[in-house]
């Protein structure tokens, strides 16, 4: 069984569209994260949730909105997509802020 | 700015050789972690070393930590083609901060 799964794996869409990426973990972790990895491989945290509560909200445009319906799921909705949103988005989970994290396979988003 | 910075940016070695990469960071830490990312995949946690530890081993991996120099190193011994990947260090805080990674290529 996949520990952290994301759907879709690839997402190609046009500027201005709204899209969502879903993430699920079956590890029983309390904390989940969204990261963005750009073309230079820099990995930046976007959001972190602990038990469905938002605990980290980095400087991210408010077009990005995370939603955690339960502690096993953390979805990312993006409104009015822009070219600069093209990147690989990773979901991760972990037992807490100072512990190891388990990453999903990533969603490659291409905005044309 | 990134908390952890890996050095070198890229490394190419022959199968069977050792690979060493370094990580420098700026602020005090509770722990430092190393991750591996194969092309097109998510990151995989390799090892976590706490600030009161100086060295840690896991299989062919050896990690050292020097808190006085704010640096860590990752040594991969007897490298294999499957070790070809990018390696990232990450330091804790209220969030994990990743460097840009060292890309390791192991030639057969």
Contacts between the chains, C-beta under 8 A, distances in Angstrom:
chain1	res1	chain2	res2	distance
A	4	B	42	7.5
A	40	B	100	6.5
A	41	B	37	7.9
A	41	B	86	6.2
A	41	B	100	5.7
A	41	B	101	5.2
A	42	B	2	7.0
A	42	B	98	7.6
A	42	B	100	5.4
A	43	B	43	7.5
A	43	B	88	6.9
A	43	B	98	4.3
A	44	B	98	7.9
A	45	B	95	5.0
A	45	B	96	6.9
A	45	B	97	7.9
A	48	B	95	6.7
A	56	B	94	6.9
A	56	B	95	5.5
A	58	B	95	7.7
A	90	B	42	5.7
A	90	B	43	7.2
A	92	B	42	7.8
A	92	B	43	7.7
A	97	B	92	7.0
A	97	B	94	6.4
A	97	B	95	7.2
A	97	B	96	8.0
A	98	B	30	5.4
A	98	B	31	6.2
A	98	B	92	4.8
A	99	B	48	7.5
A	100	B	33	6.1
A	100	B	45	4.2
A	100	B	48	5.5
A	101	B	43	7.7
A	101	B	45	6.6
A	101	B	96	6.5
A	102	B	45	6.8
A	103	B	35	7.9
A	103	B	42	3.5
A	103	B	43	4.4
A	103	B	44	7.2
A	104	B	42	5.4
A	105	B	41	6.2
A	105	B	42	5.0
A	106	B	40	7.7
A	106	B	41	7.2
A	106	B	42	5.3
